[in-house]
Amino acid sequence: MRTAFNDFRKTFRPDSPDSERLSAEQEREMARAIRRAEQKVRESLAGIEEADDILMRRPKRVERTRAGAVDRLEEAVRAVQKAAKEQPDLRGYAGEAVNAWNESENLRWRLAMSGLRIAHGEARKLAGPFLDEEDLVQEGYIGLLRAAKRFDPDRGIRFSTYARWWVRAQMTRAIDHTGRPVRLPGCAVEQTRNLRKAMKRFETMGTDYTLADLAEEVGIDEARARLLLSQGNVVSLDEPVDDGPRPRTLDKFLADDEAAQPDDDAIHGQQLGRIRAAFEAVLSERERFVLTRRYGLDDGEYHTLSDIGRDMKLSRERVRQIEHKALATLREHSGIDLTQLAAR
């Protein structure tokens, strides 16, 4: 199903057949058709050892749901399809199972995509600084596919009503995960949200409450409630901290403009390597000494013409002439301008 979703992102257009809207009766009939196609898959796989090992095994906790059963059925189809490559007598059964499975997948896809308006509507409500509307719509598509896998046509509710919960849950979970430097498990995210809802409810009623009251309301112990609420004290550097047409994030205020930047250090190192190579190639020993001292290439300290003249026992003017000639040579033969580098 994830592969189908990735293909959809590349090809979907709002006016495509994938965006059809179904009536309540059409939703129920499509869901029943999905169940019939899945039953065809089971009948095609009946008695095949590779499939029975998967379908008859004791399900894990996460597999005891409707979605878990569908996942096991898909696993069985793939297992028989693989086994049929080595056992020719299974090819007919594998072909029937694959065709029935593809039919159920296509129907499930159509059912999910009938709720596209739900994904777009919820995305507009929940878009914020951590996830924009486009990203939330994509999360909503995942929620629709999960809803289609779990929808029961005999429960007496519309798919659009059922899918809205899954879409919103997928979006809010993505927002919670994106807005935290440390990703919390899904159950912890839900419990944290329920704690904050309980806090808001108590405050709306004007009732005093304690941490124990919140924990009892949510159905967890007090120590866990304290731990979950403490996670909210973490602040994201990407969170806007001021208002206005162009709000700035916290990292803009914390950035040290005077601190050395890794990119600048790397560029500076490359420039120094290029300069040293040019010194060796086109300058005399005396010219290299003057420029190295003048621009602090060895110790990071700039020196005056007078200082260099005393070291070389030359006049200040003579040192200036040597510097001028050396700079001209560098510009001519290597394209290096030390005066520009020094200005930076």
Secondary structure, DSSP 8 states (H G I E B T S, - for coil): -HHHHHHHHHH--TTSGGG----HHHHHHHHHHHHHHHHHHHHHHTT-HHHHHHHSS---GGGSSHHHHHHHHHHHHHHHHHHHTT-GGGHHHHHHHHHHHHHHHHHHHHHHHTTHHHHHHHHHHH--SSS-HHHHHHHHHHHHHHHHHH--GGGSS-HHHHHHHHHHHHHHHHHHHHT-SS---HHHHHHHHHHHHHHHHHHHHT----HHHHHHHHTS-HHHHHHHHHGGG---TTSB-S-SSS--BHHHHH--TTS--HHHHHHHHHHHHHHHHHHHHH--HHHHHHHHHHTTTTTS----HHHHHHHHT--HHHHHHHHHHHHHHHHHHH---HHHHHH-
